[in-house]
Amino acid sequence: MTELYAPPDAPLAVIHVDHQLLAVDKPSGLLSVPGRGAHLADCLLARVQAVYPEALLVHRLDRDTSGVMVFALTPQAQRHLGLQFEKRQAKKTYVARVWGRLEPRAGVVDLPLIVDWPNRPLQKVDVEAGREAVTEWKVLKYNQADTRVRLMPRTGRSHQLRVHMKEIGHPILGDPFYASGPARDAPRLMLHSESLRLRHPDGGAGVTFKARAPF
């Protein structure tokens, strides 16, 4: 059975562009890169390259996650930016709404992750065989049934924020993989890449790109 893929028909939201890099605000529901099959060809990379044919991929966001994503506009910039992500020098900050009242107001989740092979692309905690995964959190606001929280991943594992929040009993609202019951009923995955700080490929000065959460 083919999964229904109906990405939003939103115009490209450019945050910043110069001779080396491009920062855009990815909408929720749009793949970062093409999936397998013609029905999954529409993605942020294709939309970016329709306007900036020279654009090159540096990193990804999950389909249902929105927010800041950067592309390189030269091979040199791609290498430079790619190394920053590889060496964990790029600083990412997310905003999420999670189920229930998250306490205390700040903390760290340190749980190693591994792919859940029978259920891939899902990930799971595996203390013995998993790869290091660390997430810092800070409560922004308590709502009636959920908590608005800022998430700062120190590592960049697949589905890291989603699994970590589920494991401490506070799944991200609207998560089709890791939330259940009322927590799953939100209109979208309530996870947004709010800011990305890195060094500019031309000269190495620190730059920060931001996109306000739409929820």
Secondary structure, DSSP 8 states (H G I E B T S, - for coil): -------------EEEE-SSEEEEEE-TT--SS--SSGGG---HHHHHHHH-TT-EE-----TT-EEEEEEESSHHHHHHHHHHHHTT-SEEEEEEEEES---SSEEEEE--EEE-GGGTT-EEE-TTT-B--EEEEEEEEE-SSEEEEEEEESS--TTHHHHHHHHTT--BTT-TTT--GGGG-SSS--EEEEEEEEE-TTT--EEEEE-----
